[in-house]
Amino acid sequence: MTIQIDPERIAKHGQDVVHIKDGDYENARKELNDNGTVEGGDFSIVGNTASMLYPMGLQFAYETLNSHKDMLEDFAKKVDNTAKTYRASEQSSTIKTV
């Protein structure tokens, strides 16, 4: 049994990660930023403790999304580098007839 690795599929996986980062994560960050604010809008908080902690909770969620976005960016770059490195090593190790 031979293991076959497709560098094109590896690169496609990196593109999939970028799509997730630019799509779903950006939409979540935008939703928190646009509709998650206490001031104005249709959201009302009763109680001093809740009104003090709510903005901190939103900020925590926003920063968590940012850190995950950074991790996805780094992961996508590393997956792309893996595809390039594997492709180059395959080309270098192929016996060529002259």
Summary of the structure (lengths in Angstrom):
residues: 98
radius of gyration: 22.3
end to end distance: 29.3
largest distance: 81.5
contacts: 214
relative contact order: 0.17
helix: 76%
strand: 0%
